[in-house]
Amino acid sequence: MLNALLMIVSAALIVLSLLQSGKSDGISGAFTGSGGLNLFANTKERGSEKVISNLTLILGIVFFALVILIRIV
């Protein structure tokens, strides 16, 4: 039962992470260094981006909890 739930959560987590829009310049920016590393940029997510981001965070926490729960049981 828990293993099946873990598989469903992990598949949903993969799909949600693939649906998120890229926030970087891509692979060319990684090699050339253009744009810099902007960890503390003040960018707000709005609308569907915020919903997808929050669902990804929630599913990540659920995934972590399920893995620990399966390991204990």
N, C-alpha and C positions, 0 to 999 in steps of 0.2 A: 504494500500500500504506500509506504513512504518513498520507496524507490520510484514508483510510477509518478508520484507527485513531484519528486526531485527532477525527473526527466521532463515533465511538463514545464516546471518553473525554469529549468535551464534552457529549454527551447524558446520559451517566451523571452527570456533575458537576452538570448542571442539575437532574436528578431528585433527587439526594441533597441539594442545597441547598434544594429545595422541601420535602423531607421533614423537615427540621430544624424543631424547635419554635421559635416566636418567644420571644425573651428580653426583649422590651420591652412597654410598655403600649399599643403600637399607634400609630395616627396621631393620636389625641386626645392622647396623652402627648407627642407631638412638638410640638404647638401650645401646649398649656397648660404644659408644662415639669414636669409632675408626675413624681415619682420621681427626677428628677435624672439626671445622667450618671454612671453607676456603672461606670467602666472597670475598677476593681480589686476588684470584688466577689468574694467567696470562694464561688463556686458551683461545685459539682462535678457533672460529668455522670456518669450511671450507666447501666449496661445498654445498651439499644439506642441511646440518645442518644450515648453515648460511641463506639459502633461506627460510627454514621453520621457523627459528627464526624471520627473518624480516617480513615474512607474518603474523606470530602470533602477532607481535607488531603492525603492521598496522591494522589488523582486530580488535585488542583490542581497538585501538584508534577510529576506525569506530563504534564499538559497543558502546563505551562510548558516542560518539557524537550522535548516533541514539537514545539512551535512553534519553538523555537530550532533543533532538529535539521532541521526542514523548511526553515527559512530558510537554514541553512548548505548543505544538500544541494541 
